[in-house]
Amino acid sequence: MQKGGCEGREGHEGHESCMTLTRVNPRLTCGGGGDSLLARLPLNPWNKEDLVYPPEIQSSMVQYPSQDGTQINAYLSRPAAAGRYPGVVVIMEAFGLNDHIKDVARRFAEQGYIAVAPDMYTREGAPDPSHMDRVIQTMLAVPDTQAVADLDGAIVHIKRMPDSNGKVGAIGFCSGGRYTLILGCKSTNVDAAVDSAGGFILQEQHTPQRPVSPIEMIPALSCPLLGLFGEEDPNPSPAHAARMQEELDKHGKTYEFRMYRNAGHAFFADYRPSYRAAAAQDMWHRVLVFYDQYLKA
């Protein structure tokens, strides 16, 4: 993987276009093979009943201990066959542990990962997703230290499983992307991190729950990072992503960035109007190749 520099690429006519913020692995091309999501995308992306999962995976709600001993609710999805598998911690959006996040965990299980999606609101209780003020209030009430402890507990939980290969990545969406970056900087247990549109990496105000901007933690980043952003997203904006890139270069970190045109915040969330199929499909392929390199190799 190469670090530094910026280069762009226009999309093909009739498709959403995307550009890179950094040089990336030349194998990472749009629409690559080996992606079960491409074959399973429903005609109506919000209709989960159209998705059919093979019997080769097992999924259920579980609990695992956080660092303080609190039992954290989580959704576990894994291959049914015996083997040695890498793990992925799937970090939810601000709306909570919903069907979409569980769906993402199942997608990873189909690809040969032990996926755990923690309920980051186990203590607080999930807010009503139809009331954005309550969603934001609940999201901001979770201390960053608590979030890191709960997520690190999920990593330890996976690594202690008898069929774990000892490597675990993390992927987060929106507020979960912010947690992914923080986790990669605060925990040495993460082997690869994917930040999808993690907002509030630059904070104008600091609170007891969020005392430090994530971008200030980058010197301590201990694993490769894949950053995925939408050009139309106000938070994180392209300027925020560029500032993040500067810090990563400054401290010699290993990373890949992708900035998607015609995409804004939550472009991967196929149950929301913000969903952008071309960007989401390209992102999924890149995530799998990234994890193949750092978790399966």
JONORCOR-V851657 format. One record per pair of residues at least 12 apart in sequence whose ideal C-beta (glycine too) atoms are under 8 Angstrom apart, sorted by sequence separation. I is the first residue (numbers start at 1). J is the second residue. D is the distance in whole Angstrom. If there is no record, write none. Layout:
BEGIN
i=I j=J d=D
i=I j=J d=D
END
This chain:
BEGIN
i=7 j=19 d=8
i=8 j=20 d=7
i=18 j=30 d=7
i=40 j=52 d=7
i=61 j=73 d=7
i=62 j=74 d=6
i=105 j=117 d=5
i=126 j=138 d=8
i=181 j=193 d=7
i=201 j=213 d=7
i=229 j=241 d=5
i=245 j=257 d=6
i=264 j=276 d=8
i=267 j=279 d=5
i=268 j=280 d=5
i=7 j=20 d=6
i=61 j=74 d=7
i=62 j=75 d=8
i=104 j=117 d=7
i=125 j=138 d=8
i=155 j=168 d=5
i=170 j=183 d=6
i=180 j=193 d=5
i=200 j=213 d=8
i=201 j=214 d=5
i=202 j=215 d=6
i=263 j=276 d=4
i=267 j=280 d=6
i=6 j=20 d=7
i=61 j=75 d=6
i=62 j=76 d=5
i=90 j=104 d=5
i=124 j=138 d=6
i=170 j=184 d=7
i=180 j=194 d=6
i=181 j=195 d=5
i=200 j=214 d=8
i=201 j=215 d=5
i=227 j=241 d=7
i=262 j=276 d=6
i=6 j=21 d=6
i=7 j=22 d=8
i=60 j=75 d=8
i=61 j=76 d=8
i=90 j=105 d=5
i=102 j=117 d=6
i=155 j=170 d=7
i=180 j=195 d=5
i=268 j=283 d=6
i=6 j=22 d=7
i=7 j=23 d=6
i=59 j=75 d=7
i=60 j=76 d=6
i=101 j=117 d=5
i=198 j=214 d=7
i=241 j=257 d=7
i=260 j=276 d=7
i=262 j=278 d=8
i=263 j=279 d=4
i=267 j=283 d=8
i=268 j=284 d=8
i=5 j=22 d=6
i=59 j=76 d=7
i=88 j=105 d=8
i=121 j=138 d=6
i=124 j=141 d=6
i=178 j=195 d=8
i=181 j=198 d=6
i=227 j=244 d=7
i=262 j=279 d=7
i=4 j=22 d=7
i=5 j=23 d=5
i=59 j=77 d=4
i=90 j=108 d=7
i=124 j=142 d=7
i=177 j=195 d=4
i=180 j=198 d=6
i=227 j=245 d=8
i=241 j=259 d=6
i=3 j=22 d=7
i=4 j=23 d=7
i=11 j=30 d=8
i=58 j=77 d=7
i=59 j=78 d=8
i=151 j=170 d=7
i=177 j=196 d=5
i=179 j=198 d=8
i=260 j=279 d=4
i=2 j=22 d=7
i=3 j=23 d=8
i=57 j=77 d=6
i=58 j=78 d=6
i=88 j=108 d=5
i=97 j=117 d=6
i=170 j=190 d=5
i=176 j=196 d=8
i=177 j=197 d=5
i=178 j=198 d=4
i=181 j=201 d=6
i=2 j=23 d=4
i=57 j=78 d=7
i=58 j=79 d=8
i=97 j=118 d=7
i=121 j=142 d=7
i=168 j=189 d=7
i=169 j=190 d=7
i=177 j=198 d=3
i=178 j=199 d=6
i=238 j=259 d=6
i=2 j=24 d=8
i=57 j=79 d=6
i=58 j=80 d=5
i=75 j=97 d=6
i=97 j=119 d=4
i=120 j=142 d=6
i=168 j=190 d=7
i=169 j=191 d=6
i=170 j=192 d=8
i=171 j=193 d=8
i=172 j=194 d=7
i=174 j=196 d=7
i=176 j=198 d=7
i=177 j=199 d=7
i=178 j=200 d=6
i=260 j=282 d=7
i=1 j=24 d=8
i=56 j=79 d=6
i=57 j=80 d=6
i=74 j=97 d=8
i=96 j=119 d=7
i=97 j=120 d=8
i=123 j=146 d=8
i=168 j=191 d=6
i=169 j=192 d=4
i=170 j=193 d=5
i=171 j=194 d=4
i=172 j=195 d=6
i=173 j=196 d=5
i=174 j=197 d=5
i=175 j=198 d=7
i=178 j=201 d=6
i=225 j=248 d=7
i=260 j=283 d=8
i=1 j=25 d=6
i=56 j=80 d=5
i=73 j=97 d=7
i=96 j=120 d=8
i=97 j=121 d=8
i=167 j=191 d=5
i=169 j=193 d=7
i=170 j=194 d=7
i=172 j=196 d=7
i=173 j=197 d=7
i=174 j=198 d=7
i=175 j=199 d=7
i=258 j=282 d=8
i=55 j=80 d=7
i=56 j=81 d=7
i=77 j=102 d=7
i=88 j=113 d=5
i=90 j=115 d=6
i=92 j=117 d=6
i=96 j=121 d=6
i=167 j=192 d=8
i=169 j=194 d=7
i=171 j=196 d=7
i=174 j=199 d=6
i=175 j=200 d=8
i=258 j=283 d=7
i=75 j=101 d=7
i=86 j=112 d=8
i=87 j=113 d=6
i=88 j=114 d=7
i=89 j=115 d=8
i=90 j=116 d=7
i=91 j=117 d=8
i=92 j=118 d=8
i=172 j=198 d=6
i=218 j=244 d=7
i=75 j=102 d=5
i=85 j=112 d=6
i=86 j=113 d=6
i=87 j=114 d=4
i=88 j=115 d=5
i=89 j=116 d=6
i=90 j=117 d=4
i=91 j=118 d=7
i=92 j=119 d=7
i=120 j=147 d=6
i=221 j=248 d=7
i=77 j=105 d=4
i=85 j=113 d=6
i=86 j=114 d=7
i=87 j=115 d=7
i=88 j=116 d=8
i=89 j=117 d=8
i=92 j=120 d=6
i=122 j=150 d=8
i=151 j=179 d=6
i=215 j=243 d=7
i=219 j=247 d=8
i=225 j=253 d=7
i=227 j=255 d=7
i=229 j=257 d=7
i=231 j=259 d=6
i=258 j=286 d=6
i=76 j=105 d=8
i=77 j=106 d=5
i=83 j=112 d=8
i=85 j=114 d=5
i=87 j=116 d=7
i=89 j=118 d=7
i=91 j=120 d=7
i=97 j=126 d=7
i=185 j=214 d=7
i=215 j=244 d=6
i=218 j=247 d=4
i=225 j=254 d=7
i=226 j=255 d=7
i=227 j=256 d=7
i=228 j=257 d=8
i=229 j=258 d=7
i=230 j=259 d=8
i=231 j=260 d=6
i=75 j=105 d=6
i=79 j=109 d=6
i=96 j=126 d=4
i=120 j=150 d=7
i=159 j=189 d=7
i=193 j=223 d=5
i=195 j=225 d=6
i=218 j=248 d=6
i=221 j=251 d=7
i=224 j=254 d=4
i=225 j=255 d=4
i=226 j=256 d=5
i=227 j=257 d=5
i=228 j=258 d=5
i=229 j=259 d=5
i=230 j=260 d=5
i=231 j=261 d=5
i=232 j=262 d=7
i=233 j=263 d=8
i=234 j=264 d=8
i=235 j=265 d=7
i=256 j=286 d=8
i=77 j=108 d=7
i=78 j=109 d=5
i=96 j=127 d=7
i=98 j=129 d=7
i=148 j=179 d=8
i=152 j=183 d=7
i=186 j=217 d=7
i=192 j=223 d=6
i=193 j=224 d=7
i=194 j=225 d=8
i=195 j=226 d=7
i=197 j=228 d=7
i=224 j=255 d=7
i=225 j=256 d=8
i=226 j=257 d=8
i=227 j=258 d=7
i=229 j=260 d=7
i=231 j=262 d=7
i=232 j=263 d=6
i=233 j=264 d=5
i=234 j=265 d=7
i=77 j=109 d=4
i=95 j=127 d=8
i=118 j=150 d=6
i=147 j=179 d=5
i=151 j=183 d=5
i=155 j=187 d=7
i=182 j=214 d=5
i=185 j=217 d=4
i=190 j=222 d=7
i=191 j=223 d=6
i=192 j=224 d=5
i=193 j=225 d=5
i=194 j=226 d=5
i=195 j=227 d=5
i=196 j=228 d=5
i=197 j=229 d=6
i=215 j=247 d=6
i=219 j=251 d=5
i=221 j=253 d=5
i=224 j=256 d=8
i=226 j=258 d=8
i=228 j=260 d=7
i=231 j=263 d=6
i=232 j=264 d=4
i=233 j=265 d=4
i=79 j=112 d=6
i=96 j=129 d=7
i=118 j=151 d=6
i=156 j=189 d=7
i=181 j=214 d=5
i=185 j=218 d=7
i=190 j=223 d=5
i=192 j=225 d=8
i=193 j=226 d=7
i=195 j=228 d=7
i=197 j=230 d=6
i=218 j=251 d=6
i=230 j=263 d=4
i=231 j=264 d=8
i=232 j=265 d=8
i=79 j=113 d=8
i=95 j=129 d=5
i=148 j=182 d=6
i=152 j=186 d=8
i=155 j=189 d=5
i=186 j=220 d=7
i=188 j=222 d=5
i=192 j=226 d=7
i=194 j=228 d=7
i=199 j=233 d=8
i=202 j=236 d=8
i=230 j=264 d=5
i=256 j=290 d=7
i=78 j=113 d=8
i=79 j=114 d=8
i=144 j=179 d=8
i=147 j=182 d=7
i=148 j=183 d=6
i=152 j=187 d=5
i=155 j=190 d=7
i=182 j=217 d=6
i=185 j=220 d=5
i=187 j=222 d=8
i=200 j=235 d=7
i=201 j=236 d=6
i=218 j=253 d=7
i=230 j=265 d=6
i=78 j=114 d=5
i=118 j=154 d=5
i=139 j=175 d=5
i=147 j=183 d=8
i=151 j=187 d=7
i=178 j=214 d=6
i=181 j=217 d=7
i=185 j=221 d=5
i=197 j=233 d=6
i=199 j=235 d=4
i=78 j=115 d=7
i=152 j=189 d=6
i=181 j=218 d=8
i=184 j=221 d=5
i=185 j=222 d=7
i=199 j=236 d=5
i=230 j=267 d=5
i=76 j=114 d=8
i=77 j=115 d=5
i=116 j=154 d=5
i=144 j=182 d=6
i=148 j=186 d=5
i=184 j=222 d=6
i=198 j=236 d=6
i=202 j=240 d=6
i=76 j=115 d=7
i=148 j=187 d=6
i=184 j=223 d=5
i=197 j=236 d=7
i=201 j=240 d=6
i=76 j=116 d=5
i=77 j=117 d=8
i=95 j=135 d=6
i=181 j=221 d=8
i=228 j=268 d=8
i=75 j=116 d=7
i=76 j=117 d=8
i=94 j=135 d=5
i=116 j=157 d=7
i=184 j=225 d=6
i=202 j=243 d=7
i=74 j=116 d=5
i=75 j=117 d=4
i=94 j=136 d=7
i=116 j=158 d=6
i=59 j=102 d=7
i=74 j=117 d=6
i=201 j=244 d=6
i=74 j=118 d=5
i=75 j=119 d=8
i=94 j=138 d=8
i=114 j=158 d=5
i=181 j=225 d=7
i=73 j=118 d=7
i=74 j=119 d=6
i=94 j=139 d=4
i=59 j=105 d=7
i=72 j=118 d=5
i=73 j=119 d=4
i=230 j=276 d=8
i=59 j=106 d=6
i=72 j=119 d=7
i=114 j=161 d=6
i=57 j=106 d=6
i=73 j=122 d=5
i=114 j=163 d=7
i=230 j=279 d=7
i=59 j=109 d=7
i=72 j=122 d=5
i=114 j=164 d=6
i=48 j=99 d=6
i=58 j=109 d=8
i=71 j=122 d=8
i=51 j=103 d=7
i=57 j=109 d=4
i=64 j=116 d=7
i=70 j=122 d=7
i=53 j=106 d=6
i=57 j=110 d=6
i=70 j=123 d=7
i=56 j=110 d=7
i=62 j=116 d=8
i=64 j=118 d=8
i=48 j=103 d=7
i=228 j=283 d=5
i=54 j=110 d=7
i=120 j=176 d=8
i=53 j=110 d=7
i=228 j=286 d=7
i=120 j=179 d=8
i=228 j=287 d=8
i=91 j=151 d=7
i=226 j=286 d=7
i=226 j=287 d=7
i=89 j=151 d=6
i=226 j=290 d=5
i=89 j=154 d=5
i=143 j=208 d=7
i=144 j=209 d=7
i=89 j=155 d=6
i=143 j=209 d=4
i=144 j=210 d=6
i=199 j=265 d=7
i=224 j=290 d=8
i=104 j=171 d=8
i=140 j=207 d=7
i=142 j=209 d=7
i=143 j=210 d=8
i=144 j=211 d=7
i=87 j=155 d=7
i=141 j=209 d=7
i=144 j=212 d=8
i=197 j=265 d=6
i=89 j=158 d=7
i=140 j=209 d=6
i=197 j=266 d=6
i=37 j=107 d=6
i=140 j=210 d=7
i=197 j=267 d=7
i=224 j=294 d=6
i=36 j=107 d=7
i=87 j=158 d=4
i=197 j=268 d=8
i=223 j=294 d=8
i=87 j=159 d=7
i=101 j=173 d=8
i=196 j=268 d=6
i=36 j=110 d=5
i=87 j=161 d=8
i=36 j=111 d=7
i=87 j=164 d=6
i=72 j=150 d=5
i=85 j=163 d=6
i=86 j=164 d=8
i=84 j=163 d=6
i=85 j=164 d=7
i=86 j=165 d=5
i=89 j=168 d=7
i=91 j=170 d=6
i=66 j=146 d=8
i=70 j=150 d=8
i=74 j=154 d=7
i=83 j=163 d=6
i=84 j=164 d=7
i=85 j=165 d=6
i=87 j=167 d=7
i=88 j=168 d=7
i=89 j=169 d=7
i=91 j=171 d=7
i=92 j=172 d=8
i=93 j=173 d=5
i=94 j=174 d=6
i=68 j=149 d=6
i=72 j=153 d=6
i=82 j=163 d=7
i=84 j=165 d=4
i=86 j=167 d=5
i=87 j=168 d=4
i=88 j=169 d=5
i=89 j=170 d=5
i=90 j=171 d=6
i=91 j=172 d=3
i=92 j=173 d=7
i=93 j=174 d=4
i=94 j=175 d=4
i=67 j=149 d=4
i=72 j=154 d=7
i=86 j=168 d=7
i=87 j=169 d=7
i=88 j=170 d=7
i=89 j=171 d=7
i=90 j=172 d=8
i=91 j=173 d=7
i=93 j=175 d=6
i=66 j=149 d=5
i=67 j=150 d=8
i=86 j=169 d=7
i=88 j=171 d=6
i=92 j=175 d=8
i=93 j=176 d=6
i=66 j=150 d=5
i=92 j=176 d=5
i=67 j=152 d=6
i=78 j=163 d=8
i=91 j=176 d=3
i=67 j=153 d=6
i=90 j=176 d=8
i=91 j=177 d=8
i=66 j=153 d=4
i=196 j=283 d=7
i=65 j=153 d=6
i=91 j=179 d=5
i=64 j=153 d=6
i=91 j=180 d=6
i=64 j=154 d=6
i=174 j=265 d=7
i=65 j=157 d=8
i=91 j=183 d=8
i=174 j=266 d=6
i=64 j=157 d=4
i=173 j=266 d=7
i=194 j=287 d=6
i=173 j=268 d=6
i=173 j=269 d=7
i=194 j=290 d=7
i=194 j=291 d=8
i=192 j=290 d=6
i=192 j=291 d=6
i=192 j=293 d=8
i=192 j=294 d=4
i=191 j=294 d=6
i=192 j=295 d=6
i=191 j=295 d=6
i=86 j=191 d=8
i=171 j=287 d=7
i=169 j=291 d=5
i=169 j=294 d=7
i=169 j=295 d=5
i=167 j=294 d=7
i=168 j=295 d=7
i=167 j=295 d=5
i=167 j=296 d=8
i=165 j=295 d=8
i=165 j=296 d=8
i=100 j=269 d=6
i=100 j=270 d=7
i=100 j=271 d=5
i=99 j=271 d=7
i=93 j=266 d=7
i=98 j=271 d=8
i=93 j=269 d=7
i=107 j=284 d=8
i=111 j=288 d=6
i=113 j=291 d=7
i=113 j=295 d=8
i=112 j=296 d=8
i=88 j=291 d=7
i=86 j=291 d=7
i=21 j=227 d=8
i=88 j=295 d=8
i=21 j=229 d=8
i=87 j=295 d=8
i=86 j=295 d=4
i=86 j=296 d=6
i=19 j=231 d=8
i=21 j=241 d=6
i=21 j=242 d=7
i=1 j=224 d=7
i=22 j=245 d=7
i=48 j=271 d=8
i=21 j=245 d=6
i=46 j=270 d=7
i=45 j=270 d=4
i=46 j=271 d=5
i=45 j=271 d=7
i=28 j=256 d=8
i=41 j=270 d=8
i=45 j=275 d=6
i=25 j=256 d=7
i=24 j=256 d=5
i=45 j=277 d=7
i=22 j=255 d=7
i=24 j=257 d=8
i=22 j=256 d=6
i=24 j=258 d=7
i=22 j=257 d=5
i=21 j=257 d=4
i=41 j=277 d=7
i=20 j=257 d=7
i=21 j=258 d=7
i=20 j=258 d=6
i=21 j=259 d=5
i=20 j=259 d=7
i=18 j=258 d=6
i=19 j=259 d=6
i=41 j=281 d=8
i=18 j=259 d=7
i=19 j=260 d=8
i=18 j=260 d=4
i=19 j=261 d=6
i=18 j=261 d=6
i=38 j=281 d=6
i=16 j=260 d=7
i=17 j=261 d=5
i=37 j=281 d=7
i=3 j=248 d=8
i=4 j=249 d=5
i=16 j=261 d=7
i=17 j=262 d=7
i=18 j=263 d=8
i=3 j=249 d=6
i=16 j=262 d=4
i=35 j=281 d=7
i=38 j=284 d=8
i=16 j=263 d=7
i=37 j=284 d=5
i=30 j=278 d=8
i=3 j=252 d=7
i=35 j=284 d=6
i=3 j=253 d=7
i=11 j=261 d=7
i=31 j=281 d=7
i=35 j=285 d=5
i=3 j=254 d=7
i=30 j=281 d=8
i=31 j=282 d=7
i=34 j=285 d=8
i=3 j=255 d=7
i=30 j=282 d=5
i=1 j=254 d=6
i=32 j=285 d=5
i=35 j=288 d=7
i=1 j=255 d=8
i=31 j=285 d=7
i=34 j=288 d=7
i=1 j=256 d=6
i=30 j=285 d=8
i=28 j=285 d=7
i=32 j=289 d=7
i=28 j=286 d=5
i=16 j=276 d=6
i=18 j=278 d=8
i=16 j=277 d=8
i=18 j=279 d=6
i=28 j=289 d=6
i=16 j=278 d=4
i=24 j=286 d=8
i=27 j=289 d=6
i=15 j=278 d=5
i=16 j=279 d=6
i=18 j=282 d=6
i=25 j=289 d=7
i=11 j=278 d=7
i=25 j=293 d=8
i=1 j=293 d=8
END
